[in-house]
Amino acid sequence: MEPPAHRPDAPTGHEPPRQGPPPGQVATMLAYTTSAMADPQLLRRLHHVPTPTLLVWGEDDHVVPPTFGRAYADAFPNSRFETIPGAGHITTRTHPKETLAHIDAFLA
């Protein structure tokens, strides 16, 4: 049996870690938001969501500042907004214990 043919796109085991969301998630987001990666109607529709909602935000998020998170939390009829001091955009990666503590408290 011959080894499989080399594919130029095959992983070599020496690639740097990939940054950002998986390509499939990006494709899904683009399908809903177009290339602007935004939904200008979203904030106006959130008052229809009856489910209790938790928004956990990094206090030092420079991608989407906490003021945006607060505005979205205020748009939900039943929400809680929590910030994590010293955290940036991806709190689950940089401050997982604090993020999970907020989630646990919310679910309790």
N, C-alpha and C positions, 0 to 999 in steps of 0.2 A: 504494500500500500504506500502511495506517495503522500508526502505531507501536503496540506492544503496550499493552494497558490497564495502568494503574498498579495495582500490587499493594501493599497496605500492608506486607507482610512482605518486599518486595523490597529487596535491599541498595541503599543510596544512595551508598556509597563514603565516607561520613562517620562510620561507626560506630566506636566504640572497639574495640580488639582484644578478642576474646572470651576469657574466662578459663575455665580448667578443661577437662576432657575433652570431646570431641565428644558430642552427645546420644545417638548410637547406642551409644557405649561405655558411657555411663551406663545406658541401657536394658538392655544386656546384663548389666552388673554387678548391677542391681536384680533381673533375672530369676534370677540365681544366689544372691543374698544377701538378698533382700527389702529393705524400707526401712531395716533396721538397717545395711545396707552392711557386713555382717560375716558370716563363716562360722565359727561356733563349733567346728566339727569339723575345720577345715582343719589346724591344728597337729598333731592326732592322726593325720592321714592322710599326712603328708609322708614318713614313714619308708618308704613304699611306692615312692617316686620313686628309681629307680636312676641316673638321669642326673646326671652331675656338674653342680653348680649353683653359680652365683656370685651373691651378694647384695652390691650396692654401696649403701652408706647414707651419707647426709649426717650428719656428726658433730653438726651443729646442727639436725637435723630436729625441729621442734616439733610436727609433725602426727603422725608415727609415730616415736617416739624410737628411737635405735639399740639400746636394750635389747630392743625387739620384734624387730628385725632379727636380733640375735644369737640370740634364742630360736628363731626360724624357721630360721636357718642350722644351729643345733644339732639341729634335728628332721630335717633331710635326712641321709641316710647318707653322702653324698659331696659336701660343700659347702665353699665358701670364703666368708668374710665379710670385706669390706673397707669401711673408712670413709674419707670424704674430709673432712679438716679444713676448717672454714669453710663447708661446704656445708649447705644446708637440705634440703627435701623432694624437690626435683626436680634431682638432681645433673646429669642430662644437659643441663639448660637453664642452670644457673648455673656448672657446672664441667665442661664437656664434655671438655676435654683430659684431665683427671684420670680421669674416668669411663671414657673410651675406653682410657686406658693400663691400667686394671685389667682391662677386657674383653680387650684384646689379650694381656696377660700370662696371663690365664686360658685363652684359646684356644690359646696357644702350647704 
